[in-house]
Amino acid sequence: MKGIIEAQSPTVNDTCTDCGSFVDIGAVIDEHDTLLTLNFVGDSAQTDAESMASHAQARFAEVQTEFVTTAAGIDLLLTFGVSAEKMIFQLENGL
């Protein structure tokens, strides 16, 4: 752990003894990144997209959904109220 602390930039204050890492959350989350596009293909594309849209609406009441038919299948556009909701949805659903 001592070597990790010594190797850090002077502007980093990382005291985590388990991971030895530092992330500026502002570098990970962009406040305007609220649009998630999911692509569905195959015979069940429409059903799968509708199911995912329903799941998103059940989890976040303010999410807006849009279905776009493409040559390959269906694109589901989910627009969340804030970027943290998008990130939570992605993490909860392994996206």
N, CA, C and O atoms as a DFTB+ gen file, in Angstrom:
380 C
 N C O
     1  1       0.825      -1.186       0.000
     2  2       0.000       0.000       0.000
     3  2       0.873       1.254       0.000
     4  3       0.546       2.244      -0.655
     5  1       1.972       1.209       0.731
     6  2       2.855       2.371       0.809
     7  2       3.396       2.736      -0.562
     8  3       3.520       3.918      -0.884
     9  1       3.719       1.737      -1.373
    10  2       4.232       1.982      -2.718
    11  2       3.191       2.639      -3.611
    12  3       3.522       3.492      -4.435
    13  1       1.949       2.248      -3.451
    14  2       0.866       2.844      -4.237
    15  2       0.712       4.316      -3.888
    16  3       0.583       5.156      -4.777
    17  1       0.725       4.632      -2.599
    18  2       0.579       6.014      -2.159
    19  2       1.744       6.858      -2.652
    20  3       1.548       7.993      -3.087
    21  1       2.950       6.316      -2.589
    22  2       4.131       7.058      -3.047
    23  2       4.100       7.305      -4.549
    24  3       4.630       8.313      -5.016
    25  1       3.493       6.408      -5.310
    26  2       3.446       6.528      -6.766
    27  2       2.354       7.475      -7.246
    28  3       2.318       7.823      -8.426
    29  1       1.469       7.894      -6.357
    30  2       0.356       8.756      -6.753
    31  2       0.816      10.179      -7.007
    32  3       1.818      10.650      -6.467
    33  1       0.048      10.837      -7.844
    34  2       0.246      12.265      -8.078
    35  2      -0.034      13.013      -6.781
    36  3      -0.851      12.561      -5.979
    37  1       0.627      14.147      -6.556
    38  2       0.370      14.923      -5.333
    39  2      -1.071      15.446      -5.244
    40  3      -1.532      15.795      -4.158
    41  1      -1.775      15.501      -6.365
    42  2      -3.150      15.996      -6.353
    43  2      -4.158      14.910      -6.005
    44  3      -5.344      15.196      -5.842
    45  1      -3.700      13.669      -5.891
    46  2      -4.584      12.544      -5.568
    47  2      -4.471      12.244      -4.083
    48  3      -3.374      12.087      -3.547
    49  1      -5.608      12.166      -3.436
    50  2      -5.652      11.806      -2.029
    51  2      -6.400      10.486      -1.908
    52  3      -7.600      10.469      -1.633
    53  1      -5.696       9.391      -2.112
    54  2      -6.312       8.067      -2.088
    55  2      -5.878       7.349      -0.825
    56  3      -4.703       7.016      -0.667
    57  1      -6.805       7.113       0.058
    58  2      -6.485       6.424       1.302
    59  2      -7.156       5.057       1.382
    60  3      -7.188       4.441       2.447
    61  1      -7.691       4.585       0.262
    62  2      -8.358       3.285       0.239
    63  2      -7.311       2.191       0.403
    64  3      -6.411       2.065      -0.427
    65  1      -7.421       1.409       1.455
    66  2      -6.442       0.354       1.702
    67  2      -6.788      -0.936       0.971
    68  3      -5.968      -1.852       0.912
    69  1      -7.995      -1.017       0.411
    70  2      -8.407      -2.234      -0.278
    71  2      -8.088      -2.191      -1.766
    72  3      -7.620      -3.179      -2.333
    73  1      -8.338      -1.051      -2.397
    74  2      -8.233      -1.025      -3.857
    75  2      -7.061      -0.201      -4.365
    76  3      -6.517      -0.511      -5.425
    77  1      -6.659       0.828      -3.652
    78  2      -5.545       1.650      -4.106
    79  2      -5.839       2.360      -5.406
    80  3      -4.942       2.534      -6.231
    81  1      -7.076       2.774      -5.607
    82  2      -7.424       3.442      -6.855
    83  2      -8.198       4.712      -6.572
    84  3      -8.738       4.902      -5.482
    85  1      -8.244       5.581      -7.578
    86  2      -8.918       6.865      -7.444
    87  2      -9.618       7.190      -8.743
    88  3      -9.030       7.048      -9.815
    89  1     -10.848       7.618      -8.669
    90  2     -11.587       8.022      -9.859
    91  2     -12.337       9.302      -9.538
    92  3     -13.021       9.391      -8.518
    93  1     -12.210      10.283     -10.400
    94  2     -13.016      11.490     -10.288
    95  2     -14.358      11.163     -10.908
    96  3     -14.439      10.925     -12.114
    97  1     -15.421      11.145     -10.103
    98  2     -16.737      10.708     -10.589
    99  2     -17.206      11.563     -11.754
   100  3     -17.957      11.085     -12.603
   101  1     -16.781      12.807     -11.811
   102  2     -17.131      13.669     -12.934
   103  2     -16.515      13.202     -14.243
   104  3     -17.005      13.545     -15.319
   105  1     -15.446      12.424     -14.157
   106  2     -14.834      11.875     -15.371
   107  2     -15.582      10.650     -15.861
   108  3     -15.435      10.256     -17.018
   109  1     -16.387      10.040     -14.991
   110  2     -17.123       8.837     -15.340
   111  2     -18.543       9.167     -15.775
   112  3     -19.060       8.576     -16.723
   113  1     -19.171      10.107     -15.085
   114  2     -20.568      10.442     -15.351
   115  2     -20.649      11.824     -15.979
   116  3     -20.224      12.814     -15.384
   117  1     -21.196      11.881     -17.179
   118  2     -21.468      13.154     -17.837
   119  2     -22.921      13.500     -17.561
   120  3     -23.811      12.706     -17.867
   121  1     -23.178      14.666     -16.991
   122  2     -24.534      15.009     -16.575
   123  2     -25.535      15.042     -17.726
   124  3     -26.741      14.968     -17.495
   125  1     -25.053      15.153     -18.959
   126  2     -25.946      15.220     -20.114
   127  2     -26.093      13.872     -20.819
   128  3     -26.789      13.778     -21.829
   129  1     -25.449      12.836     -20.298
   130  2     -25.482      11.508     -20.907
   131  2     -26.684      10.735     -20.380
   132  3     -26.550       9.894     -19.490
   133  1     -27.853      11.024     -20.933
   134  2     -29.093      10.412     -20.445
   135  2     -29.728       9.460     -21.454
   136  3     -30.727       8.814     -21.135
   137  1     -29.180       9.357     -22.654
   138  2     -29.761       8.517     -23.706
   139  2     -29.050       7.176     -23.781
   140  3     -27.833       7.110     -23.953
   141  1     -29.827       6.112     -23.650
   142  2     -29.316       4.753     -23.797
   143  2     -29.999       4.127     -24.999
   144  3     -31.228       4.081     -25.061
   145  1     -29.212       3.643     -25.955
   146  2     -29.749       2.992     -27.146
   147  2     -29.436       1.510     -27.073
   148  3     -28.278       1.115     -26.937
   149  1     -30.469       0.697     -27.162
   150  2     -30.327      -0.756     -27.141
   151  2     -30.820      -1.315     -28.463
   152  3     -31.872      -0.912     -28.958
   153  1     -30.064      -2.243     -29.038
   154  2     -30.412      -2.854     -30.315
   155  2     -30.944      -4.257     -30.086
   156  3     -30.360      -5.036     -29.333
   157  1     -32.048      -4.573     -30.736
   158  2     -32.651      -5.890     -30.647
   159  2     -32.794      -6.447     -32.064
   160  3     -33.244      -5.749     -32.972
   161  1     -32.409      -7.705     -32.239
   162  2     -32.493      -8.347     -33.553
   163  2     -33.177      -9.699     -33.394
   164  3     -33.302     -10.230     -32.291
   165  1     -33.609     -10.233     -34.513
   166  2     -34.232     -11.553     -34.504
   167  2     -35.747     -11.478     -34.487
   168  3     -36.340     -10.399     -34.499
   169  1     -36.351     -12.648     -34.458
   170  2     -37.807     -12.755     -34.506
   171  2     -38.493     -12.121     -33.294
   172  3     -39.627     -11.652     -33.394
   173  1     -37.812     -12.109     -32.167
   174  2     -38.416     -11.580     -30.940
   175  2     -37.970     -10.148     -30.634
   176  3     -38.152      -9.673     -29.513
   177  1     -37.393      -9.462     -31.609
   178  2     -36.840      -8.124     -31.376
   179  2     -37.880      -7.163     -30.809
   180  3     -37.608      -6.468     -29.829
   181  1     -39.059      -7.115     -31.407
   182  2     -40.097      -6.183     -30.948
   183  2     -40.542      -6.516     -29.520
   184  3     -40.674      -5.628     -28.678
   185  1     -40.768      -7.787     -29.264
   186  2     -41.195      -8.233     -27.940
   187  2     -40.123      -7.953     -26.894
   188  3     -40.423      -7.476     -25.800
   189  1     -38.869      -8.251     -27.237
   190  2     -37.767      -8.020     -26.307
   191  2     -37.597      -6.527     -26.016
   192  3     -37.359      -6.143     -24.870
   193  1     -37.716      -5.689     -27.042
   194  2     -37.589      -4.242     -26.862
   195  2     -38.714      -3.710     -25.983
   196  3     -38.475      -2.886     -25.099
   197  1     -39.936      -4.174     -26.218
   198  2     -41.073      -3.734     -25.401
   199  2     -40.919      -4.180     -23.948
   200  3     -41.271      -3.446     -23.025
   201  1     -40.398      -5.373     -23.757
   202  2     -40.172      -5.891     -22.407
   203  2     -39.137      -5.037     -21.663
   204  3     -39.324      -4.700     -20.494
   205  1     -38.052      -4.696     -22.350
   206  2     -37.012      -3.869     -21.741
   207  2     -37.540      -2.468     -21.448
   208  3     -37.204      -1.884     -20.418
   209  1     -38.361      -1.927     -22.341
   210  2     -38.960      -0.606     -22.123
   211  2     -39.858      -0.633     -20.889
   212  3     -39.818       0.284     -20.069
   213  1     -40.657      -1.672     -20.758
   214  2     -41.530      -1.812     -19.590
   215  2     -40.721      -1.920     -18.307
   216  3     -41.081      -1.354     -17.275
   217  1     -39.632      -2.653     -18.393
   218  2     -38.752      -2.820     -17.226
   219  2     -38.155      -1.465     -16.815
   220  3     -38.092      -1.142     -15.629
   221  1     -37.726      -0.693     -17.788
   222  2     -37.151       0.629     -17.502
   223  2     -38.201       1.563     -16.903
   224  3     -37.913       2.306     -15.965
   225  1     -39.414       1.524     -17.445
   226  2     -40.489       2.388     -16.942
   227  2     -40.923       1.991     -15.538
   228  3     -41.313       2.844     -14.741
   229  1     -40.857       0.710     -15.236
   230  2     -41.207       0.248     -13.895
   231  2     -40.160       0.699     -12.876
   232  3     -40.488       0.977     -11.722
   233  1     -38.916       0.769     -13.303
   234  2     -37.817       1.154     -12.396
   235  2     -37.709       2.665     -12.244
   236  3     -37.467       3.166     -11.146
   237  1     -37.888       3.399     -13.355
   238  2     -37.756       4.854     -13.353
   239  2     -38.980       5.459     -14.038
   240  3     -39.122       5.357     -15.256
   241  1     -39.842       6.073     -13.280
   242  2     -41.124       6.574     -13.784
   243  2     -40.968       7.642     -14.864
   244  3     -41.839       7.766     -15.725
   245  1     -39.899       8.402     -14.841
   246  2     -39.731       9.517     -15.774
   247  2     -39.038       9.130     -17.081
   248  3     -38.880       9.979     -17.958
   249  1     -38.625       7.879     -17.232
   250  2     -37.900       7.484     -18.440
   251  2     -38.823       7.571     -19.658
   252  3     -39.994       7.194     -19.599
   253  1     -38.271       8.075     -20.756
   254  2     -39.015       8.169     -22.010
   255  2     -38.507       7.087     -22.948
   256  3     -37.303       6.842     -23.032
   257  1     -39.430       6.438     -23.656
   258  2     -39.046       5.355     -24.557
   259  2     -39.432       5.702     -25.990
   260  3     -40.423       6.388     -26.243
   261  1     -38.620       5.209     -26.912
   262  2     -38.903       5.373     -28.344
   263  2     -38.390       4.132     -29.056
   264  3     -37.295       3.646     -28.775
   265  1     -39.194       3.627     -29.979
   266  2     -38.822       2.454     -30.775
   267  2     -38.524       2.913     -32.193
   268  3     -39.311       3.640     -32.799
   269  1     -37.383       2.485     -32.715
   270  2     -36.991       2.840     -34.076
   271  2     -36.733       1.544     -34.839
   272  3     -35.881       0.743     -34.454
   273  1     -37.474       1.350     -35.918
   274  2     -37.283       0.165     -36.749
   275  2     -36.108       0.399     -37.688
   276  3     -36.048       1.414     -38.382
   277  1     -35.182      -0.543     -37.703
   278  2     -34.011      -0.469     -38.571
   279  2     -33.999      -1.692     -39.480
   280  3     -34.812      -2.603     -39.328
   281  1     -33.073      -1.696     -40.416
   282  2     -32.953      -2.844     -41.317
   283  2     -32.566      -4.110     -40.545
   284  3     -32.923      -5.219     -40.943
   285  1     -31.841      -3.937     -39.448
   286  2     -31.374      -5.086     -38.679
   287  2     -32.365      -5.540     -37.608
   288  3     -32.307      -6.685     -37.158
   289  1     -33.267      -4.659     -37.200
   290  2     -34.197      -5.025     -36.137
   291  2     -34.868      -3.810     -35.532
   292  3     -35.416      -2.970     -36.245
   293  1     -34.823      -3.722     -34.213
   294  2     -35.463      -2.633     -33.470
   295  2     -34.424      -1.978     -32.566
   296  3     -33.675      -2.664     -31.870
   297  1     -34.383      -0.648     -32.581
   298  2     -33.585       0.103     -31.619
   299  2     -34.541       0.667     -30.579
   300  3     -35.561       1.265     -30.920
   301  1     -34.207       0.474     -29.325
   302  2     -34.958       1.053     -28.219
   303  2     -34.146       2.213     -27.676
   304  3     -33.004       2.033     -27.252
   305  1     -34.730       3.400     -27.689
   306  2     -34.076       4.582     -27.154
   307  2     -34.721       4.901     -25.808
   308  3     -35.917       5.184     -25.732
   309  1     -33.924       4.854     -24.765
   310  2     -34.388       5.172     -23.417
   311  2     -33.737       6.480     -23.000
   312  3     -32.511       6.583     -22.957
   313  1     -34.554       7.476     -22.694
   314  2     -34.037       8.754     -22.232
   315  2     -34.397       8.906     -20.767
   316  3     -35.569       9.022     -20.409
   317  1     -33.371       8.904     -19.924
   318  2     -33.550       8.980     -18.485
   319  2     -33.559      10.438     -18.033
   320  3     -33.058      11.316     -18.734
   321  1     -34.130      10.686     -16.860
   322  2     -34.202      12.032     -16.318
   323  2     -32.832      12.583     -15.964
   324  3     -32.572      13.770     -16.157
   325  1     -31.957      11.734     -15.448
   326  2     -30.592      12.123     -15.095
   327  2     -29.650      10.980     -15.456
   328  3     -30.068       9.827     -15.553
   329  1     -28.387      11.309     -15.651
   330  2     -27.424      10.309     -16.097
   331  2     -27.206       9.204     -15.072
   332  3     -26.891       8.075     -15.448
   333  1     -27.367       9.500     -13.796
   334  2     -27.189       8.461     -12.776
   335  2     -28.224       7.353     -12.933
   336  3     -27.915       6.185     -12.697
   337  1     -29.453       7.704     -13.330
   338  2     -30.479       6.690     -13.560
   339  2     -30.066       5.766     -14.703
   340  3     -30.255       4.551     -14.635
   341  1     -29.504       6.354     -15.744
   342  2     -29.033       5.545     -16.881
   343  2     -27.963       4.567     -16.413
   344  3     -28.003       3.385     -16.756
   345  1     -27.017       5.054     -15.637
   346  2     -25.930       4.213     -15.163
   347  2     -26.449       3.106     -14.243
   348  3     -26.003       1.963     -14.339
   349  1     -27.370       3.433     -13.366
   350  2     -27.968       2.437     -12.463
   351  2     -28.691       1.361     -13.276
   352  3     -28.544       0.170     -13.000
   353  1     -29.463       1.776     -14.267
   354  2     -30.185       0.818     -15.105
   355  2     -29.209      -0.106     -15.839
   356  3     -29.431      -1.315     -15.912
   357  1     -28.150       0.454     -16.370
   358  2     -27.153      -0.355     -17.059
   359  2     -26.513      -1.362     -16.107
   360  3     -26.353      -2.530     -16.459
   361  1     -26.152      -0.924     -14.921
   362  2     -25.520      -1.822     -13.960
   363  2     -26.475      -2.917     -13.501
   364  3     -26.086      -4.079     -13.392
   365  1     -27.718      -2.549     -13.234
   366  2     -28.684      -3.538     -12.758
   367  2     -29.010      -4.591     -13.806
   368  3     -29.377      -5.717     -13.469
   369  1     -28.877      -4.224     -15.079
   370  2     -29.268      -5.133     -16.164
   371  2     -28.083      -5.675     -16.952
   372  3     -28.268      -6.310     -17.991
   373  1     -26.883      -5.434     -16.475
   374  2     -25.679      -5.967     -17.130
   375  2     -25.494      -5.463     -18.553
   376  3     -25.068      -6.212     -19.431
   377  1     -25.814      -4.196     -18.779
   378  2     -25.710      -3.614     -20.121
   379  2     -24.401      -2.873     -20.309
   380  3     -24.151      -2.322     -21.381
